[in-house]
Amino acid sequence: MTPPLDRFETTRLLAERLVPEHLPEVHRMHQDPVQMEYLGGVRDAAASATYLERNLRHWEEHGFGLWILRLRETGEVAGRALLRHLDIAGVDEVETGYSFHPAFWGRGLATETTLACLRIGHQGLGLRSIVAVTHPANLASHRVLTKAGMFKDRELRLDGSPQLLYRSNPSHQPSS
């Protein structure tokens, strides 16, 4: 039995399990065209509610999922992170991912978050492999995933969109 994963901490962030009360914050993220540029674009209230419900269900079924990230210093919501199941060409993978409000970009928070999620996945959940999916044009994300010790596995299409699949290499995880 794995320990509860409702919360985790990094040097600068506090992560809390997604709950229904996070809907306004999730919708705020989904309304930002800059933040959502490589994440399928802006979503309306109904799409945000569907996203929230799907991610709450993932928690119920798997005991892990999406976290809301707050700055440790102020408690301000900075973004979100995730570990969740994803079907890739008929294969059940566990993906890690993140999204931050643009005001928090360029601070190394995405790398810090990705390293924490990889540790939770490998050490806490015993996963042998974790993937990340990113748009080919999202060069900042490519750098984050590479810094976190992931390697580009292959190109693929998800929901009709070109993506790059990165994969963890648990035998070579850099320390944070």
N, C-alpha and C positions, 0 to 999 in steps of 0.2 A: 504494500500500500504506500503510495507516494504521499508526502506531507501536503497539507492544504496550500494551494498556490494563490490564495486570494490577494495577497500583497507581496511585493518585493521592493527592495531599495537598491539604488545605485549611489554613487558619490553625491550626485546633485538632484536625483529624482526619487519620488515616492510613487509607486504604482499601486493602484487599487482595482480590484475586480470590477468589471462592468456590471452595473445594476440599472434597473429601469429609470431611476432618477437622473441618469446621465444623458437621457435623450436630448435635452436642450443643448448640451455641450457637443454631443455627436452631430446634431443638426447644424450647429454653428460651424464646426469643422467642414461639414459637407457643403456649406454655402460659400466657402472661400475658393474662388476660381484658381488662385495661385497654389494653394495647398492641394487642391484636387486635380491639378493639371494632368498628372500621370496616373491618377487613381480613378479614371472613368468619368471625370467631369463633375460639375456641381449636381447635387441631388436635392430633390424637393423634400418636403416634410414626410410624405408617404414613403419615399425611398429610404429616408433616414430611419423611420420607424421599422421598416422591414429589415434593414441592416441590423438595427439594435436587437430585434426579436431573434434573428438568425444567430447572432453572437451570444445572446443570453441562452439560447437552446444549446449551443456548443458547450458552454460552461456546464449546463445540467447533464449533458451526455458524457463529457470527457473530463471534467474537473480542472480544466484550464481553458484559456481563450484570449479574450481581449481585455487589456487593462487601460485605464485612464491614467495619464502621467501628470503629476504635479511637481512643480519646483519645490525642492526641499525647503528652501529659504522662505518662500512666500506663500506656498500652497496654491499658487496660480496654476490653472490647467495649461500645460504646454503642448500636449498631444496625446497620442495613443500608441500602444504597442500590442503585439499579438503573437501567440503561438496557437495555430489551429490547423485542423485537418483540411486538406485541399486535394481534390481529385485532379491528377495530371495524367491525361491520356489513359484513364482507367487504373491508375496506380494511386493508392492512398498515401499521400505524403503529409508531413507536418511542416507548415511554413511559418517563418517568422516574418514580421513586418513592423513598420512604424509609420507614423505620420505626425509631423509637428506643425503648429501654427508658424507661418513664415517669420514672425518676430523672433523665433527661437532657432532659426537656421544658422549654420556656420559656427556653432559653439561646441561641436563634438557630442551633442546629446544623442544623436542617432547612432553613432558608433557605441557609445556607452550603453544605450538601450539594447542594441543588437547583441553585444557581448553578454549582457545579463540574460537575455532570452535564450541564447545558445547554451549558456551554463545551466539554466533551468531545464531546458530540453534534454541536454546530454546527461547531466548529473542528476537532476531531480526526477526526470521522467524516463531516463534510461534509453533515450532515442539514439539510434546509431547514425541517423542522417536527418538533417533539417534543411529545408530549401527556402529560398527567397525568390520572389518574382518581381522584376522591375522592367520598366519600359526601356527600350534600347537608347532613347535619347536622354534618359535621366542619368547623366554622368555623375552627379553628386551621389546618387544612390549606389552606383557601381563602385565608387571610391569607398563608401561606408562599408559595403559588404566585403570588399577586398581587405580593408583594414581589420575587419572582424574575423578574418581568416577563412572566408568563404571563397570558392572558385566558380568561375563561369562554367556551367555544365553544358548548356545548349540553348539554342533558340527554339521558341515554340509560339503557338497562338493560343490565347485564352480568351474566350468570349469574342472571337473574331479579331482580336487585337494582337499585334506582334509583341512578344515579351522575351526577356532573357531569364533563364533559370539559373540561379546560383545555388550551390550546395555546400553544406558545411563539411569540414574535414576535421572530425573530432580528435584525430591524432596530432593535430597542429592548431591548437587554440591559443592565440596570443593572450597574454594577461592584460587586464585593464588597468 
